[in-house]
Amino acid sequence: MNYPETIQYLYNRLPVFHQIGAKAYKPGLENSIKMMSQLGNPQNSYKTIHIAGTNGKGSVSHFLSAILQSAGYKVGLYTSPHLVDFRERIRVNGQKISEQYVVDFVKENETFFNKIQPSFFEATMAMAFQYFADSKVDISLIEVGLGGRLDSTNIINPILSVITNIGFDHTEFLGDSLDKIAAEKAGIIKPKTPVVIGETTSETKPVFIEKAIQESAPIIFSEEKHQVDFFRYDDKIMNVEDSTLGMLKIGLSGDYQLKNVSTVLTCFDELNSLGLKISQENVKVGLLKVVEMTGLQGRWQEIQKNPRVILDTGHNVEGAKLVAFQLRKQRYNRLHIIFGMVNDKDVTGVLSLLPQEAVYYFTAAQAKRALTPKELQEKARKYNLEGKTFPSVDEAVKNALDTANKDDLIFIGGSNFIVGEALAFFDKR
């Protein structure tokens, strides 16, 4: 098989959650344990940091990778989902895994895959862990796929666990209350292993404390360690002030990154106490150059001016709140929103938060879980959101670009799929 054929094999033969949803979800660690045993447990050959949370875990993972890279460490980064290219999920020092490695890994393990029928995520995780071992990384950042306790990544023994925040997402798997969801995320807390908590509520904080006590794990709340406040924007660079480190330049826009930066700074403190050598200068470089050093995309990302075009991957109620807040702070003549969602999210909850004055372009990505543009339009009308439907993201983007004036703002979001296809569209221009 060549690379495209290999990717098709992974999609067609293995259940893919981001395409078909619940049918692909395989809670539990049995397959992960089998695969890692088959490979000789490569995940034990390097240090790991485990990162969970409803929102923010991707940004935190990439910030930490950039900081560690700046400090001279060879860093593996495993995240999901990808936006344009499958290889985005697996990186070493910001460089995507090679196509040939993907082909060779699947070829070598195809018989075993056919035997135990792992999910797409489980197989991809195994590939990442083996690749990091073969690349001889010093440390890897492992982002949880879904939840924590039963997520296939929960076979690692990290030096540090991180939980960014808790919100309502994947409630059919994780529970219908914040404390239930927190209990699932808290499942990554390991015996005597420090855990950094990014944000808490009155419902979630006791859950984290109880689990940490059970595991004799030191627990650190970033809200108590680093107060990060917005200062100003210089072009696309966000300037913030930290209560400990003073002024910092952040290479990701969006006020919602303030909480993520606070979490990252707390992790920096803990990693130094664990014996890693990371200077304040390393932190400053990593925070500023996170995009260049890791390839992160889709976080309040401005990809065009005149008219401005901004993409963001926020796709649940908590993410929509942050997006809506950020949109209110923008200056524009008219707001155009290209929007699509998948059917297992809180669609009405998200729509209720969006600005009514915008012109909407309802569309659907090429995913089986996608709501049809017509369905989305009908649901949106209940919240006085008006606009036309478009059968593809490309057509929606083309229409918005043709319609918008140079002083308008075009926002693209609602799901990772929408953002990924929009990025692909702009890459082809």
N, C-alpha and C positions, 0 to 999 in steps of 0.2 A: 504493500500500500504506500502511496505517496502521502504528503501532508494533508491535502484536502480529503482524500479517501479515509485517512486515519481519523480526522475530526468527524466525518460523517459516521464512521463506525462508533465513535464514542457517543454521538447523539442518537443514533438509530438503535444500537444494541443495548445501551445502558439507560436506565430511567433518568431523565434530566429534569430536576425540580424547576429550574427557571423557565422551562418550556411548558411542562404539563402540570406542575403544581403538586398537590397532595399525593397523587398516585406514585410520584417518584421519591417521596420522603420515606427514608428507612431509618427510623430512630434506633439507637443502640450501637454498641461498639463491636459486635461479633465479627462483622466483615472487616472492619478496620484492623482488628487484632489478627485475623487470619492473613490479611494481605501483608501487614508489616512483618509478621513471622515468616512468611514466604520470602520476603525481601531481606531478611536478616536484621530487622528493626533499625533501619538507617536513621530514624528520628532520634535515636539515643546517642548519636555520634557528634552532636553539636548542641549548644545551648539554645533554648527556645523561650519566647515570650508569647503568652496566649492572650488573645484580645477578643472580648465579647461585648455585646451591647446592642440596643435597638437601632440607634443612629450614632454616627461618628467613628465607628471602629475602623472604617477605611481610612479616614483622614488621620486618625491617631497612629495607625499602623505605618502609613507613609511618612508622617513626620518623624516617628521613631527610627525608621529605616534611614532617612536622610541624616539624622543626627548621628547615628552609629556609623554610617559610612563616612561622615565628616571626621569622626574620631579615629578612622583608620581600620575599622572592622570590615570584614567581608560578610555581607548581610543577605540572607535569603528572605524573600517576602512572598507570602501566600495569601491571596485575597480572592474574593468573589463578589458578584459575578464579573465577567469581563464586559466591556462596552463595545469594542469593535473586533478584537482579535483574541481568541482563546488564550494565546500565550501571555496576555497581560496578567493572568492569574498567578504566574510563577516567574519570579524575577530574582536575579542575584546582582546586587549593587545597581539596581535600576534597569538592568538589561534583561529583556524577555528571554525565556527558555528558547532554545533553537528549534526550528521545525524538525530537524533531523533527530534530535533527542526525543521529541514527542513520538515520531514514527517508530524509532527503535524501541522505546519503552513499551509501547502498545504491542508491537510485534512479539517482543520477548515474553509478554505476560498475557497474551490473548487467550491462550488455552486455560490459564488459571482464571481469568475474568469470566470466560464462558462457563466455567465450573461453578463459581460461587455467586455469579451475577451481582456484582457490586453496583451501587448507584453511580451515576456520572460523577458526583461529588466525591464519593469514596475513591474511585479510580484516579481522579485528578489529584486528590490529596496524596495518594500513594506515590504518584509520579513526582509531585513536589518534594516530598520527603526524601525520595531517592536522589533526585536531582541536587538537592542541597548537600547531601552527603558526598555525591560524586564531585561537586564543585568545591568541597572542603570549606564550607562557610564557617565562620566563627560563631555566628548566632543567627537565628531565624525568627521572624515575626509571623505568627500563625493566627489568621483571623478565623473565628468561629463561623461556620456556615449558617446554622440556625439553632438558636437556643444556647445550649452549653452542656448541660448534664449528659444528654444523649447524642450530642453532636459527634460525628465520626472523628473530629480532631482531638477529642478529649482523651486520647490515649497518651498524649505527651506529658512529660514531667518538667514543666517550665521552671525557670528561675524567678519569674514574675508573672502574675496574672493581672489582667486589666479588664474592668467592666465600665464601659463609658457611661451608659445611662439605661433607663428602662422606660419603654413606652408600649403602646398597644400595637402590636404587629404579630402576625402568625398566631393569633389567639386560638385558632383551631388546634394547634399543636402545643402551645405553651401555657394556655390558661386564659381565663377571661377577666383577670384582675391583676393589678400591678404587683401585688405580693406573690401571686402564683408565677408570674413571668419572671420576677426577680429570683425566685427559688430555682427556676430552670437555669437562668444565667449564672447563678451562684454555684452551679454544679462544676464550674471550672476551678473553683478554689481548691487548692491541693494542700496536703498536710505540711505544716511549717513553712509554707511558701507565701511570701508577701503578696498582697493583692491591693491594687490601687482602684478606688471607686471614683469615677468622674463626677456623676451627679446622683443625688438621692432625693427621695420624697419621704413623707412620714410613713408611707406604706412599705417602701423598699429598704430603708436603712436598717430597721430591726432584722430583716431577713438576712442581709449581708453580715451583720454583726453576729447573729446566731450561728451561721455557717462557718464564719471565721473562727469562732470560739470552738466549735466542734472539731475543726481541723488544726487547731493551735496555729493558725495562720495570722501573722501580723496584718492588720488592715489599716489602710491609709486613705483618708478622704481628701481628694484634691481641693474641694471647696474650703477646707480648713488650712490648706498649705499655700495655695497660690491664688491670689485675686488678680485676674487679668481684665483690664479695662480698655475699651476702644479709645484711641487718641485721634487719629485722622487717616485719610487715604492719601498716598502719593502715587498718582496714576493707579496702577493695579496692586500696589503694595499697601497692605494694611499695617499701620503703626499702632502698637498696643503698649500698655504699661503694666508690668508685672510688679506685684508688691515686694518681690525679692530681687529680681534681676533687672528691674528698671525698664527702659525702653527697648522694644524688640520689633523687628520688621518681619512680617508674616507673608509668605509667598502665596497664600490662598486667601481669596476675598470671601466676604460673607461674615457678618457679625456673629453668626452661630459658631464660628471657629474659636471664639473666645473660650468657651468651655473645653473644647478639644485641646487648645494650647495649655490651659490650666492642668488638664490631665497629663499631657505630655511632660510638662515641667515637673510634675510630681513623680512621674516615672523616671525622669532624669536623676532626681534626688535618690531614688531607691536603687537604681542601677549602679550609681557611684558607691553607695553603701554596700552593695553586693560585690564590689571589687572591680567593676569595669572602670576604665579611665576615660571619662568624658568631660571636657572642659566647657565652661560657659561659652567660649568662642565656638566650639563644636555645635552647641545648641543653637546659637544665633545663626550660624551658617545653614544648619539643617532646616530651621524654621523658614528662612528666607528662600532657600533654593530647593524646596521640597519637590516642586514640579520638575525641574531640570534633572534632579538626582534620582527620581523614582518613576517618572512618567505618569504621575497621577492626573486624571482628567475627570471632568464632570462635576466639580464642586464650585458652584457659582463661577463658572468659567466663561469669560468673555472671549468670543472667538471672532468677532467682527465689530467694526465701528461704522457709523453712518449708513444704515442704522445700526445701533448696538444690538448684538445678538448674545444672549446669555443662556447657558444651559446649567441645569442642576438636577442631580439624581434623587432628590428628596421624593419619596413615594408613599409615605404613610402620614398619619395625622400629625405626628410630631414634626416630621420633615416639612409638611405643608405649612404649618404654623410659622416655621422659620423662613420659608420661602416667601410667604405672604408679608411677613414683617420686613424682609429685605426689599421686596418690591415697593412697599410703601415709602422707602427711603430714596428711591431712584427719581431722577428728573427726566422727563420725557414729554413729548407732545401728545403721543397716543401710545397705548400699550396693546401689543398683540401677543397672545398666548397660544402656542402650539402645544396641544395637550393630549395625552393618552394614558390609560391605566390598564392594569390586569385585573381580572375578575375576582381575585381572592383578597383584595385589599378593601379597606373601609372607604369605598368610593364616595358615598354620600358625606362622610365625615371630612374628606379632603375637599370635595367640591364646595362645601359650606364655608370654607375658609378663603376661597379664591376671590379676587377683586371683581366686582360686578361691572366696572366701567371698561373692562378690557374687551377687545375683539377676539373671539376664540376660533381656533382652527382645530376641530376635533378629529383625531386620527387614531390609527392603530398600528402597532409594530408587527413584525412577522413572528408572532409567538402565539401558540395555541391558547394561552391564558388571556390573551388580549381581549378587552371589551371592544365590541364593534363601535365605529364612530357614531353610528345612529343611536346605539344604546347609551353611549356617553352623552350625546347631545340631549337626549330625552331626560336623563337624570339631571343634567346641568341646568335645564330650563326651570326646574323646581327651585333653583337658587338664583334665578334671574341672570344666568350666564348664557349669553347668546353668541352664536357663530355658526359657520358652515362645517360640513363634514368632508373629509378627504380620505380616500382609500389607502394612501400610503404616507409615510413620514416625508418622503422626498417631495411629493406633490404639495403637502401642507407647507413645507418650508419654502418651496418655489413661490407659492401663492403669497405667502406672508412677505417675502422679499420684494415681490412685484408690487404689493399693496402699500407697504410701509414707506414713509418719508424718512429723510436722513436724520430727523430729530426724534423719531419714534424709537421705541424699545421693543424688541422681540424676545420673549422668554420661551424656552423650550424645556418641557419637563413632564412629570407625572409617573415616569417609570425609567428604570435603567435601559430598557429596550428602546424607548423613544430617544433618549439621549445618545445611545450608541449608534442608532441609525442616522441621527442628525449629524453626529461627528463624522460618520462615514460619508455622508453627503458633502459636507464641507471639505473633507480630505480630497474628494474627487474633483472639486471645482478648480 
